[in-house]
């Protein structure tokens, strides 16, 4: 990864951490999907993006919770069993994927960390 790409990635992660996002709730649980052995939580930067996503999936999303990205990364992800990443604005051209790796999630739950699963 080039130095410029690394700076851009760090800036995007920092912006996500400071942003209040909407996390869809279905049947009392945060909406997520599993693929490739990773659970992906969905988070949206605006209600319209969440509604477009739900409509495209034919999903009924009756509720959502506002939460800062930092809380999702630092508190929610470590509380879920197995590797967890975040799909921000899924289905949108401006979507962002935050995989469970060091520099994004806590080292103790990062897939590429010696402390993973500790």
C-alpha positions, 0 to 999 in steps of 0.5 A: 500500500502506498504512503498516500493510500495508507494516509487516506485509509487512516483518514477514513477510519478516523472519520468513521470513528468520529461519526455517528452512524445508524445501525439497523436492528431486526428482531432485537439484534444488530443486522449483520451477514456472514461471509468468508467466516467473518460477521459483517455489521451494517452501519449507515451514515444516513437514514436514506442509505439504510432505507435503500439497502433494506429495500434492495434486500427486501428486508424490513428494518423497523428500528435502528440505533445511532452509535459512534463508529468508535464505540462499534469498533472498540466496544461492540466488535470485541463483545461478539464471538468470532471475527467481526468487521463493519460494512459502512453504507453497504450497497452504496457507491461510497461504501466502506469496508472495515475488516477486523484487522490491526489498526481498525479493531482492537488488537485482541480481536484482529485477525492479523494480530498475535493477540487475536482470540486472547 
